[in-house]
Amino acid sequence: MSDILLGIRGLTKAYPGVVANDDVSFAIRKGEIHALLGENGAGKSTLVKMIYGLVTPDKGTMELDGKPYTPGKPSEARQSGVAMVFQHFSLFDALDVAENVALGMENPPPMRDLAKRIREVSELYGLPLDPFRTVGTLSAGERQRVEIIRCLLQNPRLLIMDEPTSVLTPQEVDILFETLEKLKAEGTSILYISHKLEEIRALCDHATILRLGKKVGESTPAESTARELAEMMVGSSFASPVARSTEKGAVRLEAKALSLPAPGAFGTPLREVTFAVQAGEVLGIGGVAGNGQDELLAALSGERTSAAGTVMLNGSDVSRLGPTARRDAGLLSAPEERLGHAAAPDMSLIENGVLTAAKRRALVQNGFISWPKAKSFAETVIERFDVRTPGPGTAARALSGGNLQKYVVGREILQDPDVLIVNQPTWGVDAAAAAAIRQALLDLAGKGAAIVVISQDLDELMEISDRFCALNEGRLSPARPVAALDMEQIGLMMGGAHDMEVAHVDV
């Protein structure tokens, strides 16, 4: 018998103006963890959507365990033994774990039996879950467990995982890897998509690399360096971010005892958040998802005005100003949620540029939009940040997640703010693009801006930040110089050990 579980031959899928996948062929073996690598827009998402039955290929064939495999919809893929954990969770906050799992099943058993099965499977794979916990009270890591357990209850032969560690702490990543190794030992195959190349090297047996919709190579990740893998993905070498040597200037942004109630039943209140950022400085704020990151950005950007405390911008109190007034004063932001928050999905890139840059780039004159200037601005962002798109008239929702991220961050950076607050600046972005975004942030700081980077990517924060603090349950730890920290200390800070004395821990 063949040891190939899924064989893909000549898969092709085209959309107007772009060929997403062009004659792609590769195989996934039984009991193998197989990485699918590629820069943003390389065609990874379209490929896995065809495997999972969300998209029908224009040409090509698939075989599952030697038999023709043509899923017309996800339910058919699941019946064939193919399951997928998406990058964006599809859970209802107001329902409990068991109810959410039941919603993803064709014929769910009685709730009591399902709850028992959830406990058994979650404990068997080292991902303990209480089936009666309300999902809205779970951390991001626990929510991912719900998605994984929902898949494992189907006894999949192939498990597809899209950016599974983007919301996990280092400790949770270790637990996830143990689970995946256990599944592999039981014969389950895993198709693993991630931009974190050191994870790929540590976990995956084999890798298929896509570029511009085509398969361009294969690799044994453990035998390549992360840089070699990245350069195979982009087809060229790229430079690591380098900070300019810049004297730190006056304090540009200061928050004093900033407090804010939770925005809803499942939000996180801010509790006396205090920090200051100088001109030329990058302050990194780390934390597990759901600890107040979105709320902090909203309070600093002016989307929500704080119930207590003050926000000072260049020495002036802007606490009661809304987001437009704060932007006009030089405080810009790029939120984590790209579609719907950072960008209007059905508006073009030109129109989305006008939304935030109207005044700072003089795109509106006498109450009328200057469309030539707006188009030129959008084209500049596209060119400077290598946004892969047919043109500036393309709707935001038509871009891949990573390309939209590049546009959103670039749009703010090119407005030359005094202060830039960005949440998850390189989330879902490939290694070369991430390096370019980080370099752009460092260059902006080098010109005298104050930068606040909120991120769950600790490697990113260690690479570009001057100081680091951790957000835990809406409380912010005192900032520490990055040079004086290691991963163990950072883990303690993220866990709430805000009063830890660095001097008492061996570095």
Sequence and secondary structure as in RCSB ss.txt:
>XXXX:A:sequence
MSDILLGIRGLTKAYPGVVANDDVSFAIRKGEIHALLGENGAGKSTLVKMIYGLVTPDKGTMELDGKPYTPGKPS
EARQSGVAMVFQHFSLFDALDVAENVALGMENPPPMRDLAKRIREVSELYGLPLDPFRTVGTLSAGERQRVEIIR
CLLQNPRLLIMDEPTSVLTPQEVDILFETLEKLKAEGTSILYISHKLEEIRALCDHATILRLGKKVGESTPAEST
ARELAEMMVGSSFASPVARSTEKGAVRLEAKALSLPAPGAFGTPLREVTFAVQAGEVLGIGGVAGNGQDELLAAL
SGERTSAAGTVMLNGSDVSRLGPTARRDAGLLSAPEERLGHAAAPDMSLIENGVLTAAKRRALVQNGFISWPKAK
SFAETVIERFDVRTPGPGTAARALSGGNLQKYVVGREILQDPDVLIVNQPTWGVDAAAAAAIRQALLDLAGKGAA
IVVISQDLDELMEISDRFCALNEGRLSPARPVAALDMEQIGLMMGGAHDMEVAHVDV
>XXXX:A:secstr
   EEEEEEEEEEEETTEEEEEEEEEEEETT EEEEEE TTSSHHHHHHHHTTSS  SEEEEEETTEE   SSHH
HHHHTTEEEE SS    TTSBHHHHHHHT SS   HHHHHHHHHHHHHHTT    TTSBGGGS HHHHHHHHHHH
HHTT  SEEEEESTTTT  HHHHHHHHHHHHHHHHTT EEEEE S HHHHHHH SEEEEEETTEEEEEE GGGS 
HHHHHHHHHSS             SEEEEEEEEEE  SSTT   EEEEEEEEETT EEEEE  TTSSHHHHHHHH
HTSS  SEEEEEETTEE TT  HHHHHHHTEEEE S TBTTTB TTSBHHHHHHHHHTTTTT EETTEE HHHHH
HHHHHHHHHTT   S TTSBGGGS HHHHHHHHHHHHHTT  SEEEEESTTTT  HHHHHHHHHHHHHHHHTT E
EEEEES HHHHHHH SEEEEEETTEE   EEGGG  HHHHHHHHTT TT  GGGS  
